Each structure stands twice: as structure tokens, then as C-alpha cells.
């Protein structure tokens, strides 16, 4: 059969299935109308905007992005109802109430809810982020040792070597899409620090024209370049395809509107080339296969004693594999599918968010000359340009850099919502919420609330000066970019260390300006985390210090 005939048959098959699903949906809506409206009925006493049938408030996110939650908080108060399709969320948009939900009443709200985009990706559900109950506790306790200060300090040479390599891509160009380079850089850091593997992504030119300015950049073979380029494309697709508006794949939309149709849709549409579910499934399978290969190679080496003193290695993968081999309960906890999910999650979660924040730092500093001048003065004042900062230096000698990073995270919050779910009835903000309620904290709303941050639309790093009145008077939970309580991101110190080292190295050698080809203001796409719609495009200017 010709290719065209195959595609036509596939399209006809898909259309038939969609028609059957639509008919089935109508039947189910009539037959099971009470169960379809049950989630809404349980939290109907919580205020919120008028809902549309099936889609709830998804159209608001599609039209205005995460900013809509600030608008709803102003209109309905610090606790309000928002419907992600059929599923209602109770959004908490007050610092003290976030503390109550995320810390004081953690035992009643211990788990993350699993939204439709994650339900569409089974491997994500077995990582630390969405694992529940005692399994989550055991996995977290095992992994958290990797992120102790002493170990983070030992990773500085590894991070710096990746940063130096990536910076060579900057030097040979007058303009680049920095958000692409930053993703390559942080993925390489994760590969080295977490898996002991060199992905080699940031050593390649970030655009076809790169090696015009730097002949050494073209040293890699065309096969290597193509492989790494494909890896980055799939990596980006895996981190941006889990949409939480009306632009997701058909199975994600089905999960939001009629949850019981999501899995059948995912299984069928994942087999049809060209469909969004097919692309998601292909990206996930390819990246997972690469992680599985890394795990298998490390296990084989450890079994044959090819790694010197494996119990002394402190990278993420070695810690997990050594722990699994230690006793029966660990082997039962860390089954192969959970190890695959953990490694995959570590790659995705540790790269997309850090790359986003690093890119926003450079974008915002380039837009504010007075901030750039002050930052350069601080960086130049700490040792010669070839001296790598120590962990202590990063903590004590770069206070303004710390303020710049925090203000960048506040200004463009990569995770504007934090998902939780009640395991028993609990009261939040005067509203009694039944078991199974999705309670989502809103750090993105807190970050733009004038009560917490006067003139929130102004980029002003000094607002995080620990000696300033604004910082002293602010609620301690008004700024929670990494989440809150026991479920807060365990890799936050790793991420901040990597960002600071990158900014210091780059600004020792270059300054940056916005490219005329970049849109203004920046455009974003909203998935599980925020990302750039078109990228951060910057002009590169080499510094000539006296």
C-alpha cells in the first residue's frame, strides 16, 4: 500500500474513532450526569467565576495565561475556585494561607494532585514529584543526601567546566538564542553531576552559523551534531507538551473535559503519526531509552567492579543504585520502572526550570543598564576573571547577584502554581474542603501582589536586600519559587549554585543586549512550567576590561 493511502486510512480511522468518542461522550453525559458534576458540587461553596460546561475556566488560561489567577484573586479573594475543565481547583493566593496549607496542615494535604497533562505521561507519575505516601517519603529521604552543602560544593568544578565549554559558543557569535544555549548547558550539567555522563550538547554550535566565527566549534562530526540537536528537540518537546490550557494534545484535552476518555484517546492517538499524542509518546520513549541505557551501563559497571569504590560516588544515579542494592526493602521500593522515572524526572525537572531562570536573568539585566552596571562592579570586584568562586564565595561575596536572581525568579515565575491534594477533610481560609480536593498554591500571584512587593511590575533587585525595609517587612512565605514545606523542590540549592556560576562566568567576559528580532514583551507558553514561546534572543558584546 502506498504511503498516501496509509495516511488516508489512518486519518479515516482517527476520524471514525473521534466520532465514536463524541457519540459515547454524549451518552455518558446523559447516563452519568451526577458523577460528571460531583467534583464541582463538593466545593460549590468556594467563590469563583462562572464556569462554562465541560471546559470550566480553561478559556481564561488560554487567553491570559497565569496572570488570570492574579485577576481572580483580586475579584474573589485569597481562596477561590478555578475549574480546569471538569476538575475544580481551590486556589490559595495568600502567603499566610499558603503557609497553613503547605506547612502547618501538610499531614492533611501531603500529596501532589495529578493533572491531566501528567496523567497523560505515565513515566512522570513514578518520579519523586508525583509519587505519594510512604513511597514518596522513603524515596525523598534516600535522595536528599545528594543535595547536602558539602556535596554541592564538590560539584562546582564540574559545573564550571560545562559553563566554560558553553561560553565558547557565546564568544563566536554576535547574536544567539540564549534560551537554547542555556538548556544545552544545564542539561550537560545534569548529565555530568547526576549521571556521570557527558551529553556534549553545549560544546556544539547553537546555530548553523556558529562556526563562521569559531572554526573549532565545528570539530564535532555531522552525526554528533544531528544527534545532539535531535536530543534537544525531544527534550524541549517533553518539557513543553504537558499543556494546561486548550492547546494541549487531544488526549490531554479529553482528560480535562471527560477524564475516563483520556487513556483510550492516548493509546489510539499515540499510534497515529502527526498527532500531538504521537509526538509526546515518541519524545518520552526516546528520552527514556537514553536514560535506561545510562542506568544499565552504570549497573553493569558496578556489578563487575569497574567503578572504583562505587559506595563513595555521590552522584544521583550511584546513590540510588547503591541504596537499591543495600537491602530487600530498597529493592522493592526502587523497581526498574521507578528508577527509570527518577532518572528521567531528574533530567527534565533539573534542566527546563533552571534554563528558564538563567535566560530570564540575562534578559532582564540586559534591559536594565543600572542593574547591569552594579552587577558588573560586584563580579569584577571578586578576584581575577579566571578564579572559580567557591561555595562560600557564592554565599557571601555576591549579595547583589543573589538579589538579581531572586528578583528575576519573582518577575518571571517558572512555576506559578503548586499542586496539592487533600487526603482528609481540612479547613483552609474558612472553607471546609473534603477529601480529594485539589488545593493549588499560587506563588505566581504572591509574587505580583503589591501587598508583598510594592510596584510589582518594576524590576528592582534591591527589594531583596536583607537590610532593606521591604525585605524585613515582607511575609516569609510571600516568595516561594521552589514550593513550600516538605514537598518543596529538593534541588533548589543545586539550581541556584548553577545559575550563579553561569552568570558570573558569562559577565566576566561578555555583556548582552536584546536582539531587534526578539518580540517585546516576551511571549510565554504555559504547561506544567512556563517556557518561552519564541526564545530569548540576545546580542553578544565582548568586554574589554582595563
C-alpha positions in Angstrom: 0.0 0.0 0.0 1.3 3.5 -0.9 2.3 6.0 1.8 -0.5 8.3 0.8 -3.1 5.5 1.1 -1.7 4.6 4.5 -2.0 8.1 5.8 -5.5 8.4 4.4 -6.6 5.2 6.0 -5.1 6.4 9.3 -6.9 9.7 9.1 -10.2 7.9 8.3 -9.6 5.6 11.3 -8.9 8.5 13.6 -12.0 10.4 12.3 -14.1 7.3 13.0 -12.8 6.9 16.5 -13.3 10.6 17.2 -16.9 10.3 16.0 -17.5 7.3 18.2 -15.9 9.0 21.1 -18.1 12.1 20.6 -21.2 9.9 20.5 -20.0 8.0 23.5 -19.4 11.2 25.3 -23.0 12.4 24.8 -24.3 9.1 26.0 -22.1 9.2 29.1 -23.1 12.8 29.9 -26.7 11.8 29.9 -26.2 8.5 31.8 -23.7 9.7 34.3 -24.6 13.3 34.7 -24.5 13.2 38.5 -20.9 11.9 38.6 -19.8 14.4 36.0 -20.8 17.3 38.2 -19.8 15.7 41.5 -16.4 17.4 41.8 -18.0 20.8 41.4 -20.7 20.1 43.8 -18.3 19.3 46.6 -16.6 22.7 46.5 -19.5 24.8 45.3 -19.3 26.9 48.5 -15.9 28.3 47.5 -16.3 31.5 45.4 -15.1 31.7 41.8 -16.1 32.9 38.3 -18.9 31.4 36.3 -18.0 28.1 34.7 -18.6 27.0 31.1 -19.9 23.5 30.6 -17.1 20.9 30.4 -14.2 23.4 29.7 -14.7 25.2 33.1 -12.3 28.1 33.0 -9.7 26.8 30.6 -10.6 29.5 28.1 -9.3 32.1 30.7 -5.9 30.5 30.9 -5.8 30.1 27.1 -6.5 33.8 26.7 -4.5 35.4 29.5 -2.0 32.7 30.8 -1.1 32.5 34.5 -1.8 36.2 35.0 -5.5 35.3 35.1 -5.0 33.9 38.7 -4.0 37.4 40.0 -7.1 38.9 38.4 -9.3 36.2 40.0 -7.7 36.7 43.4 -8.4 40.4 43.3 -12.0 39.7 42.4 -12.9 36.7 44.5 -10.5 36.8 47.4 -7.4 34.8 48.5 -9.2 31.4 48.3 -11.2 30.8 45.1 -12.4 28.1 42.8 -11.0 27.5 39.3 -12.1 24.7 37.0 -9.5 23.0 34.9 -12.1 21.5 32.6 -14.3 19.3 34.7 -11.8 19.3 37.6 -12.2 22.1 40.2 -9.1 23.5 41.9 -9.2 25.5 45.1 -6.5 28.1 44.6 -4.8 29.6 47.6 -3.3 33.1 46.9 -2.3 34.4 50.3 1.1 34.0 52.0 -0.2 33.1 55.4 -2.8 30.6 54.0 0.0 29.1 51.8 2.0 28.5 54.9 -1.1 27.0 56.5 -1.8 24.6 53.6 1.8 23.8 52.8 3.4 23.5 56.2 1.0 23.6 59.2 -1.5 21.2 57.6 0.8 19.2 55.5 -0.4 15.9 57.0 -3.9 16.7 55.6 -2.6 17.9 52.2 0.5 15.8 51.7 0.4 14.8 48.0 0.5 16.4 44.7 -2.6 16.2 42.6 -2.1 14.7 39.2 -3.5 16.9 36.4 -4.4 15.7 33.0 -1.1 16.5 31.3 0.7 14.3 33.9 -1.9 11.6 33.7 -1.1 11.6 30.0 2.5 10.7 30.7 2.7 7.6 33.0 6.5 7.8 33.5 6.1 11.2 35.1 3.8 9.7 37.8 6.6 7.4 39.2 9.2 10.1 39.8 9.6 11.8 43.2 7.5 14.8 42.1 4.2 12.9 41.9 4.8 9.8 44.0 2.6 9.6 47.1 2.5 8.4 50.7 5.2 6.3 52.3 6.9 5.6 49.0 7.5 9.3 48.5 8.9 9.7 52.0 11.3 6.8 51.5 12.4 7.9 48.1 12.9 11.5 49.3 15.0 10.5 52.3 17.2 8.4 50.1 17.8 11.2 47.5 18.1 14.2 49.7 21.6 13.3 50.8 22.8 14.3 47.3 21.9 17.9 47.9 23.8 18.5 51.1 26.1 21.6 51.1 29.3 19.6 51.2 28.4 17.6 48.1 27.1 20.7 46.3 30.4 22.4 46.9 32.2 19.4 45.4 30.2 19.8 42.1 31.5 23.3 41.4 34.4 22.2 39.2 32.1 20.0 37.2 29.6 22.8 36.8 32.3 25.3 35.9 33.8 23.0 33.2 30.4 22.8 31.5 29.9 26.6 31.8 33.3 27.3 30.2 32.5 25.0 27.3 29.1 26.6 26.7 30.7 30.1 26.9 32.8 29.2 23.8 29.5 29.1 21.9 28.8 32.7 23.0 32.2 34.1 22.0 32.0 33.3 18.4 28.6 35.0 17.8 27.2 38.4 17.6 23.7 37.2 18.3 22.2 34.0 19.6 19.1 32.4 21.0 20.4 32.2 24.6 17.4 30.2 25.9 18.6 27.3 23.6 22.2 27.5 24.8 21.1 27.7 28.4 19.0 24.5 28.0 22.0 22.7 26.5 24.3 24.0 29.3 22.1 22.9 32.2 21.3 19.6 30.6 25.0 18.9 30.3 25.5 19.8 34.0 22.7 17.4 35.0 24.3 14.7 32.8 27.7 15.1 34.5 26.6 15.8 38.1 23.7 13.4 38.3 24.6 10.6 35.9 28.4 10.9 35.3 27.6 11.2 31.6 28.7 13.8 29.1 25.8 14.6 26.8 28.1 17.1 25.0 25.2 19.3 24.0 26.8 22.7 24.9 30.0 22.0 23.0 28.2 22.2 19.7 27.3 25.4 17.8 23.8 26.6 18.8 23.0 27.7 15.3 24.2 26.6 11.8 26.2 29.9 11.5 28.2 29.5 14.8 31.3 28.0 13.3 31.7 31.0 10.9 33.1 32.9 13.9 34.8 29.9 15.6 36.3 27.3 13.4 37.0 25.0 16.4 33.2 24.8 17.1 32.8 22.7 14.0 35.1 20.0 15.2 32.2 17.6 16.0 31.0 15.4 13.2 27.8 16.0 11.4 26.4 12.8 13.0 27.2 14.1 16.5 25.6 17.5 15.8 22.5 15.9 14.3 22.1 13.5 17.3 22.6 16.3 19.9 20.2 18.6 18.0 17.6 15.8 18.0 18.1 15.2 21.7 17.5 18.9 22.5 14.4 19.0 20.3 12.9 16.0 22.0 13.9 17.3 25.4 12.1 20.6 24.7 9.1 18.8 23.4 8.9 16.6 26.6 9.1 19.7 28.8 6.6 21.9 26.9 4.0 19.5 25.7 2.2 19.0 29.0 -0.1 21.9 28.4 -2.6 23.2 30.9 -4.8 25.3 28.6 -6.7 24.5 25.4 -3.6 24.0 23.3 -2.6 20.5 24.6 -2.9 17.2 22.7 -6.3 15.7 22.2 -5.9 13.1 25.0 -4.9 15.9 27.4 -8.0 17.8 26.5 -10.1 14.7 26.9 -8.6 14.2 30.3 -9.6 17.7 31.3 -13.1 17.5 29.9 -14.1 13.8 30.5 -11.3 12.0 32.4 -12.4 8.4 31.6 -11.7 9.1 27.9 -8.1 10.2 28.4 -6.4 6.8 28.4 -8.3 5.4 25.4 -7.5 8.6 23.4 -3.8 8.4 24.4 -3.4 4.8 23.4 -5.1 5.3 20.0 -3.8 8.7 19.0 -0.3 7.8 20.2 -0.1 5.4 17.2 -1.0 7.9 14.5 1.9 9.9 13.0 1.4 13.6 13.1 -0.9 13.7 16.1 0.2 15.5 19.3 0.0 12.4 21.3 2.2 10.5 18.9 4.9 13.2 19.2 4.7 13.2 23.0 4.9 9.4 23.2 7.8 9.4 20.7 9.8 12.0 22.7 9.1 10.3 26.0 10.1 6.9 24.7 13.3 8.2 23.1 14.5 10.1 26.2 13.5 7.3 28.5 15.5 4.8 26.3 18.6 7.0 26.7 18.1 7.2 30.5 17.6 3.4 30.6 20.8 2.9 28.7 22.7 5.1 31.2 21.3 3.2 34.1 22.0 -0.2 32.6 25.6 0.7 31.8 26.2 2.1 35.4 24.6 -1.1 36.9 26.8 -3.4 34.8 29.9 -1.5 35.7 29.1 -1.6 39.4 28.3 -5.3 39.3 31.7 -6.0 37.7 33.6 -3.6 40.0 34.6 -1.4 37.1 33.8 1.7 39.1 36.3 2.5 41.8 34.6 2.4 45.2 31.0 2.8 44.0 29.8 3.4 47.5 32.0 6.6 47.6 30.4 8.1 44.5 27.8 10.7 45.3 26.1 11.4 42.0 22.4 10.9 41.9 22.4 7.6 40.0 25.1 6.0 42.1 23.3 6.9 45.3 20.1 5.4 44.0 21.6 2.2 42.7 23.8 1.6 45.8 20.8 2.2 48.0 18.7 -0.3 46.0 21.4 -3.0 46.3 21.7 -2.5 50.1 18.6 -4.4 51.3 15.4 -6.1 50.2 13.1 -3.2 51.1 15.1 -0.8 48.9 14.9 -3.3 46.0 11.1 -3.5 46.5 10.9 0.3 46.6 13.2 1.1 43.7 11.9 -1.2 41.0 13.3 -0.7 37.5 10.4 1.4 36.4 10.8 3.7 39.4 14.5 4.1 38.8 13.8 5.0 35.1 11.2 7.5 36.2 13.5 9.1 38.7 16.4 9.5 36.3 14.0 10.8 33.6 12.4 13.3 36.0 15.8 14.4 37.3 16.8 15.3 33.7 13.6 17.2 32.8 13.0 18.9 36.2 16.6 19.9 36.7 17.1 21.4 33.3 13.9 23.2 32.0 13.3 25.3 35.1 17.0 26.3 35.6 17.4 27.1 31.9 14.3 29.3 32.0 15.6 31.2 35.1 19.1 31.7 33.7 17.7 33.1 30.5 15.4 35.5 32.3 18.3 36.8 34.4 20.2 37.8 31.2 17.1 39.1 29.5 16.2 41.4 32.5 19.8 42.6 33.2 20.2 43.5 29.5 17.0 45.6 29.8 18.2 47.5 32.9 21.6 49.2 32.5 21.7 50.4 36.1 21.3 46.8 37.3 24.0 45.6 34.8 26.4 48.3 36.0 26.0 47.3 39.6 26.2 43.6 38.9 29.4 44.0 36.8 31.0 46.0 39.6 30.3 43.3 42.1 31.5 40.5 39.8 34.7 42.3 38.8 35.5 43.1 42.5 35.8 39.4 43.5 39.1 38.1 42.3 40.6 37.7 38.8 38.4 36.6 36.0 40.0 33.1 35.9 39.3 32.4 39.6 36.4 30.0 40.1 34.2 31.1 43.0 34.0 28.7 46.0 30.7 27.7 47.6 31.5 30.1 50.4 32.1 32.9 47.8 28.7 32.3 46.3 27.1 32.5 49.7 28.9 35.6 51.0 30.7 37.6 48.2 27.9 38.1 45.7 24.9 39.6 47.6 23.7 41.7 44.7 23.8 38.7 42.3 21.7 36.9 44.8 19.2 39.8 44.7 19.2 39.8 40.9 18.5 36.1 40.7 15.6 36.3 43.2 14.0 39.3 41.5 14.3 37.5 38.1 12.5 34.5 39.6 9.9 36.7 41.1 9.4 38.7 37.9 9.0 35.6 35.7 7.9 32.8 37.9 8.7 29.5 36.2 6.2 27.5 38.4 3.3 29.9 39.1 1.1 27.1 40.6 2.0 24.4 43.1 -0.3 21.3 43.0 -1.6 19.6 46.2 -4.5 17.3 47.1 -6.2 16.7 50.4 -6.2 13.2 52.0 -8.8 14.1 54.6 -11.3 16.9 55.2 -9.5 20.1 56.1 -10.3 23.8 56.6 -8.3 26.4 54.7 -9.2 30.1 54.9 -12.6 29.4 56.5 -13.7 26.9 53.8 -14.0 23.2 54.7 -12.6 21.1 51.9 -13.5 17.4 51.5 -11.0 14.6 51.0 -9.7 14.5 47.4 -9.9 18.3 46.8 -7.2 19.7 44.6 -5.6 22.6 46.5 -3.2 24.6 44.4 -1.0 27.2 45.9 -0.3 30.3 43.8 3.3 31.6 44.2 2.9 33.5 40.9 0.0 35.5 42.4 2.0 36.2 45.6 5.0 37.4 43.5 2.8 40.1 41.8 0.8 41.2 44.8 1.6 44.8 45.7 1.0 43.9 49.4 4.1 41.7 49.2 6.1 43.5 46.5 5.3 47.2 46.0 5.3 48.2 42.4 5.4 44.6 41.3 5.8 45.4 37.6 9.1 47.1 38.3 12.3 45.1 38.1 14.1 46.1 41.3 16.6 43.6 42.8 17.2 45.8 45.8 13.7 44.8 47.1 15.5 41.6 48.2 18.3 43.4 50.1 18.2 41.7 53.5 19.0 45.0 55.2 16.2 46.8 53.4 12.8 47.7 54.9 10.9 46.0 52.2 12.6 42.6 52.7 12.3 42.9 56.5 8.6 43.7 56.4 7.7 41.0 53.9 5.9 37.8 54.9 8.4 35.0 54.9 6.2 32.9 52.6 5.4 35.6 50.1 8.3 34.4 47.8 8.2 30.6 47.3 9.5 29.9 43.8 10.6 26.4 44.8 7.4 25.5 46.5 6.8 25.1 50.2 7.1 22.7 53.1 8.3 19.0 52.9 7.2 18.9 49.2 9.5 21.9 48.2 12.0 21.2 45.4 14.9 19.4 46.9 17.2 20.6 44.1 16.8 24.3 44.7 20.3 24.9 46.0 21.8 22.9 43.1 19.9 25.1 40.7 20.8 28.4 42.4 24.5 27.4 42.5 24.5 26.6 38.8 22.8 29.9 37.9 25.1 32.0 39.9 28.3 30.3 38.5 26.9 30.8 35.0 26.1 34.5 35.4 29.5 35.2 37.0 31.4 33.4 34.2 29.4 35.0 31.4 29.5 38.5 32.7 33.3 38.3 33.3 33.7 38.1 29.6 30.5 39.5 27.9 27.5 41.8 28.2 24.3 41.3 26.4 21.7 43.4 24.6 18.2 42.5 23.3 18.1 41.4 19.7 15.9 43.5 17.4 14.4 40.2 16.2 13.1 39.4 19.6 9.4 40.2 20.4 8.6 42.7 23.1 7.3 41.9 25.6 8.4 38.3 25.9 5.7 35.7 24.9 5.3 32.6 27.0 3.6 29.2 26.8 2.0 27.7 29.9 2.5 24.0 30.6 3.4 22.3 33.9 6.1 25.0 34.0 6.3 28.2 32.0 8.5 28.4 28.9 9.3 30.9 26.2 7.2 30.8 23.1 9.9 32.1 20.7 13.1 32.1 22.9 15.3 34.8 24.4 17.4 36.3 21.6 20.4 38.3 22.7 23.3 40.3 21.1 26.7 39.5 22.5 29.3 42.1 23.2 32.8 41.1 24.4 34.1 43.0 27.4 37.4 44.7 27.2 38.4 45.4 30.8 41.3 47.6 31.6 
